[in-house]
Amino acid sequence: MLLEQIDRETAPGLMLHLIVDNYATHKHAHVKAWLKKHPRFHIHFTPNSSSWLNLIERWFAELSHNRLKREVFNSVKQLVSAIEEYVEYHNQNPKGYQWNKSAEQILEKVKRVKSALDKCLSE
């Protein structure tokens, strides 16, 4: 399990804060039981409907848009090859992601999105 590896490879005195999305596996009973036995782990969930906060999801969106969209793959091997080609191309000139909003602006947007979503769900 990834959590066990993180636990083994991280200095014992450190508190660990993990930011995860709301995917069901992160809330599985086995994971919850493990976390209860390891109190240095603190799980923080990104809000629903906020995949834009998760930079790896942003990267996968770029992969999909720039390489996979409108393409036909006749085998898994072809799909894997296309993904590997994109990763190799991307890594030749990597660019980090940089937030262009302040933390306050981002949190305000999260509040607005949550409010709008809550309103839609209550109607």
N, C-alpha and C positions, 0 to 999 in steps of 0.2 A: 504494500500500500504506500502511496506517495507520502502520506502523512508520517508514516513510520520512518521513511527515508529522511524526510525533513527533520524529524525529531533526532535521529541518529547523527546527522551531519551538521547540526546547529548547536552552538555552545549551550550547555544546559541552563545557564543562568538567564538566558534571554527570553523575553516574552515575545510570542510570535503572533502577528496580526495578519490574517489571510483574508483577502478580498476575493469573493467568489460571486458568481451569478446565482440566480434562483433555480438552477437546474436541480431536478429531484435527487440526483445522486449525492449532492452536497447535504441533503437533509435526511438521508437514509438512516434507519435505526442503528445499523452497524457503525456508521460514521459518528452519529450522536453519542453512542456508548463509548467509542474510542476517545472522543473529545472530552467527555466527562471525566475520564481517567487521566487526561493530560491537560491540566488547567492552565498551562502556559500558552495554549493555543486559543486565540480569540478569532472567531469567524465574523466577518462583516459581509452582508449581502448587498449587492448593488440593487437599486430600486427596480421594480418591474418596469418594462418598456424604456429602459435606458441603456441599451446595448452600446450606444455611442460612448459611454463611460469606460467600456472595456476595450482597451487598445488592441488586444489580440483579435477581438471580433471585428474591429475596424480593419485590421490587416487582412483577415479572411474575406471581408467585403471587397477589398481591393483586388485580392486574388481572383475572386469570383467575377468581378466586373472587368478586370483587365485581361484575364486569361481564359476563364472557363465559360463565361456567358456566350450564348449563341454558338457553341461548339458542340459537335457530336463525337462521342467517344464510343467506339465499338467494343471496348474491353476495359477492364480495370487497369490493365497494364498501360494502355494509352492514357487514361486519366492520371495515373501515378506519374507517368513520364511528363505530361503537361505541367503538373504541379511542381515536379522537380526542376523542370526547365525554368519555370517562373521564379522559384526560390533562388536558383543559381543566378539568373538575370538580376533579380532584386538585390542580391547580396554583392554584386559587383560594384554597386554604388548605393550603399544603404544610407537611409536618412532616418533619423530619429523622429518620433512624433513630438510635437511641441504644442502644449495647450495654448490657445490664443485668447483665453478668457481667464479671469482671476478665479480663485476658489469661490469667492462670494458670488460671482456671476454664475458659475456652474451650479452651485447649491440653490440659487434662486430659480434657475431653470428647472432643476429637479423638483422643487416645490410646485412650480406652475404645472409641470407635466403630471405630477402626482395628483394635484387638485383636479385637473381636467379629466384624468382617468377615473378618479373616484366619482366625479360627477356623472360620467358616462355609465359607470357600473351601477349607480344608484337609480338611474332612470328606467 
